[in-house]
């Protein structure tokens, strides 16, 4: 056992920060892709946020008239 493991220090390569709350967390396994969230609660929260953001984006793009006609493409001569 190394001195770092005895002192309770984690490998900095395995320590990540949650994309939802920003808390540091340790990667449980080196197999597979790195997790983005520290808990299942943060995963659920980000799913809800992305759903709301996409609904807001579609509502603003469909409800905002531009007020001008689309310009036609020019034909090459």
N, C-alpha and C positions, 0 to 999 in steps of 0.2 A: 504494500500500500504506500502511495506517495504521501509526502507531507501535505500537499494541497488537499488531497482527499481526506486526510485525518482532520484537518482544520475546518472542513465543511465547505471549502471553496469549490465552486463549480467551474467546469471548463468553459472559457468564454466563447468557444465555438458553438457550444450547445445552448447558451443562454440567448433567448429571443425576447422581443417585445411584442405584446399583443397589438394587433391592428385596430382593435376596438377601444380598449381602455388604456393602452400604453404601459401596462404593468410588465415588468420583466418576468419571464418564466423559463423553465428549463425544458428543453426538448426531451421527451420521454424515450425516444428511440432514434437511432441514426438511420434506420431503414425508412425508405420512402421519402416523399416531399416534406419539407418543414411545415409544421402547422402555423397558421396565421393568428390563431386566437388561443388565449390561455384557458378557456373553459367552454363548455357547451352553452352556457348562458350568453357569452360574448358571441358565439356563432349565431345563436337565435336572434340576438339584438342586431347584428349586422345584416341578417336576412331581412328583417323587418325594415331596417333603414334603407337598404337597397331597393326594396319594393316601393317604399314611400317616395324615394328619390326618382325612380323611374316613372311613377304615376304623376309626380309633379312636373317632370320634364315633358311628358306627353301632353299634359294639360296646358302648359305654357306654349308649346309649339303649335298646338291645334287651335288655341283660342286667340293667338296673336296675328291679326291680319296685317299684311305688309303695306297695303294701301297703294300699291303700284302694280302694273302689269308685268308679267315675266317677259324678259327680253328674248326674242326668238334667236335661234342660232344662225349665224351668218353662213351663207353657202359659199363654198370655194368656187372661184371662176376659172 
